[in-house]
Amino acid sequence: MQRFSVQVHWYGNMIRKIFNIQKNIFWAGLLLAQFVLFRIFATHSFFINIADHFFEWRKNLQPELFAWLPFSAGDILYLLFGIYILYALLLFLLQRKKRYLRKILIALNIFYFTYQTFWGLLYFQKPISENLPETEITNAQIEFLTEKYLERCIEDRRHVKENSLGIFEISDKAALTADILQNQKNIPHFITGKSKIKTINIKPSLYSRIMSDTGILGYYNPFTSEVQFNPHLPDTYIPFTLAHESAHQIGFAREQEANFIGFLIGKNAENPDLKYSTDYFVLKNLLNYYADKNPDYVRHILQKYPTGMKRDRLNEKAFAKRHEGWLDRFFGISNDLFLKSNKQEGSVTYSYFINLLIQYEQDVYIKK
């Protein structure tokens, strides 16, 4: 009788182990199926349009849920998720119990499904470039726009505040945020039919130290519709970064398209800080694009910077120098791979934004 009980117990354990393994295989298979399924969805406009309409429905509802919080709810969410995954992984490695692996797989399934439904499919929307006239990038166009935005920056710089070191300083961050929200009207209707947002839910990131070391200026949290930025950045970066992240809140997922929408928001801003930061961003992108093609011309333009702009440039370079390291390089590589996997150019490629800029400038010139 005792032997029979032992056999029953042994068979029971075996059945439970097999059942647990099968459940783990199910959740792992479901995660793989999601990868494949959403890749298929990304190739069909029907599913992309559903994701776009869902985003339009929630983009003015969701920010209101978290705007009242003095901290980033999205950052807390990421922290709790990371702690949960690490805790379950540690228990799985120490105790070798399959249920902890299953908890990880279930959490990853929920996270991935929510991310793709809320945001991931928006990377595959119709490109903005299709709403603008086709054009080729020529050296003459680059040089013309470089001179144009240099003159704009020189004029902008005369109207902004400096700190005691003679470096650009934001005068009023509340006014800056209000102007970004107001300047959505500067986005032409032929560029996009997306509705404008009512609330820009902007908060300093809880991970600003890490952001400084990785080169991240800001990010949009698709789970809470919050915009996080690095408050330790040089002030020349911050106004345009906020305009860029507000473009994500409107529904532009691709980074270079968010840059372009941020440019449209800030290029004619009444707020002098936003206008200078935007024009300076465009000028830097033009110079970066042209640096390998004509370095002598780039040096010539840099020499034409007025004293204040030279101080701002040196301040940005000093900030980057202080925070360069393996973490910055690692994030650059991983972010490059992420962008390319979502139908975008790499993080160090400027041509799509430059192409949109030239298309827009040409279209505006023609309509005049």
N, C-alpha and C positions, 0 to 999 in steps of 0.2 A: 504493500500500500504506500509506504514511504517512497519506494522507487518510482511508483506511478506518479506521485505528487511532484517529485523532482523533474520527471520527464515533462509533465504538464507545464510546470514553471519554466522549464528550458524552452519548450516550444512557444510559450506565451511571450517570452523575451524576444525570441527570434522573430515572431510575427510583428511585435511592436517595433523592432529595429527596421524590419523590411518596410513597414508602414511609414515610419519616420523618414527613411531614405526616399521612399516614393513621394512623400509630401515635399521633401527638399528638391527632388528632381522636378516636381510640378512647378514650384515657385521659380526655380532656375530656368525652366523651359518657358514659363510665362514671361520672364524678363527678356529672354532672347526673342520670343515671339513679338514682344512690344517693339524691340529694336527694328525688327524686320517690318512690322506692320506700319510703324510711323514713317519709315523710309519709303514705303509704298505710298502712304498718304501724302508725303511731301512731293510726290510727282503728279498729283492730281489736284487741279484747281478747286474741285468741289469740296474736298476736305480742308484745303487751305482757306477757302472762303468761310466755311463753318467756323474755323478757329478765329478768323478775323472778326466775324460778327459776334462771336462769344466775347472776344476781347473788347469790342466796342460797347457791348452791354455792361461789362463790369468795370471798365476803366475809370468811370467817374463815381462808381459805387464803392469800390474797394479802398481807394485812398482815404475816404471819409471814415472808414472803420479804424484806421490806425493813425490818422493825422494828429489826434489829440495827445498821443503818447509823446513824452519828451525825449524818448530814445527810439532806436530802430527796432521794431518788432521783428523785422526780417532777419536782422543780425542775431537776435536771441533765438529765432527759429533755427537758423543755421548752426548755432552753437549747440542747442539741445539735440539736434539731429546728429551732429558729429559725435557728441558724447555718447549718445545711444548706440551708434554703430561701433565705436571703439570699445564700449563696455561689453556689448554682446560678442564682439570678436575676441576680446580678452578671455571671457568666460568659455567660449568655444575652444580656444587654444589650450586653456588650462584644464578644463573638465572633459573635453572631447565629447560633449553632448550635442547631438544633431539639432536639438530644438533651438539652440542659440544661432546656429547657422541659418535656420529657417526664419528666425526673427529678422536677421540681416536682410535676407532675400525679400521678405514681405515689405520691409521698410524701403528697400531700393525700388521695388515695383511701384509702391505708392508715390514715392518721390519722382520717379521717371515719368509715370503717367500724368501726374499733376503738372510737371514742368512742360511736357510736350503739349498738353491740352491748353495750358495757360499761355505759353510763350514759344516753345520750340518750333512749331509749324509756321510761325510768322516770319522766320528767316527765309522762307521759300515763297513769300509774296511776290507779286509782279514788281520788278525793279523800277525805281523812280526814273532811271535813264530812258525807259520806254515812253515816258511822257514829255521828253525833251527832244529837240532836233538832233539828228546824228551829226557828229563832228569828229575831226581828227585833231589830236594834240600836236601842235607845232611849236618849235622853239620860239618863233615870233610871238605866238599867243602867250606862252609862258612868260616871256620877258615883258610883254605889254602889261599883263596882269600883275607881275611882280612890282613893276614901277608904280602901277596904280595903287596897289595895297600898301606899298611903302609910303606913298604920299598920304594915304588915309591914316596910317598908323602915326605918322609924324604929326598930323593935325590932331588926331585923337589924344595923343600923349600930352598935348598942351592943356587939356581940359580935365586931367585926372589928378588925384591927390598923390603926394609922395610921403614916405616916412622920413625919419631923421637921417637915414642913409641915402636918401634920394632915389629910393626904389618905389615903384608903383604900389599903392595901397588902396584897397577897396574902401570907399567912404561910407557906404550904407548897405549892408547885406539884405536888410528887409526890403529896401527900395529895389535892389537888384532882383530879388525873387519876384516881386510884384511886376516888374517890367518884363521879365521873361514870360510870365503868364499873359500879360497884355499883348506882347509882341507876337503871339501866335497868329494874330491877324495878318502878319507880314508873309505868311506862307500862302503863295498863290493857289487858287482853286485848281488850276490846270496841273499843278504838281501832285496834289492829293485831295481826295474827298473825305479824308478822315475827320471826324469831329474833334474839336479842341477840348482840352481838359479844363475842368473847373478849379481843381486844386493841385498844386505842385507840392507833393509830400516830400520835402527835402530835409535830410537830417545828416549830421556828421556821423561817419562810420565808427563803430566800436572797435574796429580793427585798423585804425588809421596808421598805427606804427608799422603793421605788416604791409599796408598799402604803399607806404613810402619806400619800403625795401623791395617791393615787387614792381614798382612803376605804375601801379593802378591809380588813376586819377579819381574815378568814381564808378559806380555800378548801379544798375537797376535791379530790384528784387521782384521777380514776376509773381511771387507767392503773396506779397503784401502790397505791391505797387508803390513801394517806397524808393526814393532816390537817396543813395548814400554817397557822400563825397569825403575826400581827405582834407580836413581843415588845416593840415600842416603844409599844404602845397604853397609854392609861391603864388601870390595873389594874381599874377598874370594868367595863371591856369584856371582859377576857380570860376569866374563868370561864364566863360565858354563851356567849361565842364558841366555846369548846372544846366545850361541851354541844351547841350548834347543829351544829358540824361532826361531832360523833359521831353525830348523827341522820342525816347523810348517809352515814356508814359503815354504819349500820343498813339504809339503803336508801330514805330519803326524799329525793327529788330536789328537789321544789319548795321554794323558799326560805322561804316563810311557814309551810309545814308543818314544815320543819326547825326553825323558830323555836318552833313549838308543841310539838314533841317535846322540844326543849331545855328548854322551860318545864316539861314534865312530869318531866324528869330532875332539874331543879334546884329545884323549888318547895318540896319538903319535905326538902331535903338536910341531912344532919348537918353537913357542912362549912359553916361560917358564911360563907366567902368566896363559895362557889357559890350559897348561898341568897340572900345580899344582891345579888349580881350579877344573878341571875334575877329577883327581885322588882323590882329597880330597872329592868331591861329592860322588864318588863311596865308599870310605872308610866310610863316615858318613852313607850312606844307609845300608851298611853291618852291621855296629854296631847297627843302629836303628832296623834292622830286627832281630838281635840276642839278643837285650837287654833283652827281657822277657824270652828268652830261657836259656841264660847263662850270667846273669849280672856280675858274677865274672870275666868271660873271658873278657867282655867289659871293665871293670875297669882296668884289667891287660893291655889291649891294650892302653887305654888312658894314663896310667902311662908311657908307652914307647914313647909317643909323645916327640919329642925334644922341647926345650924351645920356639922356634919360633912358632911351631904349637900350643903349649899350649896357647900362647898369642893370636893367631888367633882364637882359640876355645873360649876363654874367651871374646874376642871382639864380636863374633857372639852371645853368650849368653847374654851379656850386652845389645846388640841392641834389642834382642827379649824381654828382661825384660822391657826395656824402653817403648816398644810399645804394651805390652800385655794389654788386656782389653776386654770389652763386644763386641766391633766391631770385634776384632780378632776371638773370639769364634763364633760369629754369622756368619761371613764369612766362617769359617771352616766347620760349619754345613751345610750351604747352598751350598758351593762348593762340599761337600761330596755328597749331594743329586743330584747335577747337574751331577757329574761324573758318579754316578751309573745309572742315567737315560739315559746316553749315552754309555752304555755297557762298562763302565770302573769300576775299583775298586775305593774305596773311596780315598780321598786325603791323608789319613794317612797310606795307605797300600803300603808296599814296595815290596811285593812278586813278582809282575809281572816284575818289572825292574830287581830284583834279579834273577828271573827265566831266563829272556833274557840274562843277564850277564853270568850266568852259562852255558846256552846253547851255547852262543858264545864262551866262553873260552874253552869249551869242544870241539866244532867244530874246532877251530883254532888248538888245541892240536892234534886232530886226523889228520888234514891235514898236520901238520908238520911231 
